[in-house]
Amino acid sequence: MIQYSIEFTESAQNDFFNLYCYETTHPGCVSVEDLKVAVSSLEVMPERFPYFEEKEMVDKQVRIMKEGKTCVFYYINKETKVVSILRMLFIQDVAVEQQLVVSSPTTEK
């Protein structure tokens, strides 16, 4: 089985910090520990989650993993065996998903 490494963009790191802060003020809404486990699971078979259905994101091969009320957006580089976590966002409204802006993995390290 192919093992991937995981890297976080600066935006994803900021998102994680914001989710941690949100969890401390809104217990039960977001589980940072569950999110860490879910993201770590992308080391194996990251293709199991679908592409984000927004046309622009499908073209960029951005995938989406939902963990509770958090959406993790990521890109898989099969050549380097790296999963780039682009954003981790708390979603309160399904309509918000269609308005998300995701950084390209080639422009942000």
C-alpha positions in Angstrom: 0.0 0.0 0.0 1.3 3.4 -1.0 2.1 5.8 1.9 1.7 9.5 1.4 3.2 12.3 3.5 1.0 15.3 4.5 1.9 18.9 4.2 -0.1 22.0 5.3 -0.3 25.2 3.4 -0.1 28.4 5.4 -3.8 28.9 5.0 -4.5 25.4 6.4 -2.3 26.0 9.4 -4.2 29.3 10.1 -7.5 27.4 9.6 -6.4 24.8 12.1 -5.4 27.4 14.7 -8.8 29.1 14.2 -10.7 25.8 14.6 -8.8 25.2 17.8 -9.8 28.6 19.1 -13.4 28.1 18.0 -13.4 24.7 19.8 -12.4 26.3 23.1 -15.3 28.8 22.9 -17.9 26.5 21.4 -17.4 23.0 23.0 -18.9 20.2 20.9 -19.1 22.1 17.6 -15.6 21.1 16.4 -13.4 18.3 17.5 -9.8 19.2 16.8 -8.6 15.7 17.9 -11.0 14.0 15.5 -9.9 16.4 12.7 -6.2 15.5 13.4 -7.0 11.8 13.1 -9.0 12.3 9.9 -6.3 14.3 8.3 -3.7 11.7 9.3 -5.8 9.0 7.6 -5.0 10.7 4.3 -1.6 9.1 4.5 -3.2 6.0 3.0 -5.6 6.0 0.1 -6.3 9.7 -0.1 -8.1 9.2 -3.4 -11.1 7.7 -1.4 -12.7 11.1 -1.1 -14.5 12.9 -3.9 -13.4 15.9 -5.9 -14.9 19.2 -4.8 -17.8 19.6 -7.2 -17.2 23.2 -8.1 -15.9 23.1 -11.7 -12.9 25.2 -11.1 -11.8 23.0 -8.2 -12.4 19.7 -10.1 -10.1 21.0 -12.8 -7.5 21.7 -10.1 -8.1 18.2 -8.7 -9.0 19.5 -5.3 -10.7 16.9 -3.1 -13.0 17.3 -0.1 -13.1 15.3 3.1 -15.9 16.1 5.6 -15.2 15.5 9.2 -18.2 16.5 11.3 -18.9 20.1 10.5 -15.4 20.7 9.1 -14.4 20.4 5.4 -10.8 19.6 4.6 -9.8 20.6 1.0 -6.7 18.9 -0.3 -4.6 18.1 -3.4 -2.8 14.8 -4.1 0.6 14.9 -5.9 1.0 11.3 -7.0 4.5 11.9 -8.3 5.9 13.1 -5.0 3.4 11.1 -2.8 2.4 14.2 -1.0 -1.1 15.3 0.1 -1.3 19.0 0.4 -3.9 20.2 2.9 -5.2 23.5 1.4 -7.9 24.6 3.8 -9.8 23.3 6.8 -13.1 25.2 7.2 -16.0 25.0 9.7 -19.2 24.8 7.6 -22.5 25.9 9.2 -24.4 26.2 6.0 -24.2 23.9 3.0 -24.6 26.9 0.6 -21.3 28.3 2.0 -19.4 25.4 0.4 -20.1 26.8 -3.0 -18.5 30.1 -2.1 -15.2 28.8 -0.8 -11.9 30.0 -2.2 -9.1 27.5 -2.2 -5.5 28.3 -2.8 -3.8 26.4 -5.6 -1.2 23.9 -4.3 1.4 25.3 -6.8 1.2 28.9 -5.5 1.3 28.3 -1.8 3.7 26.1 0.1 
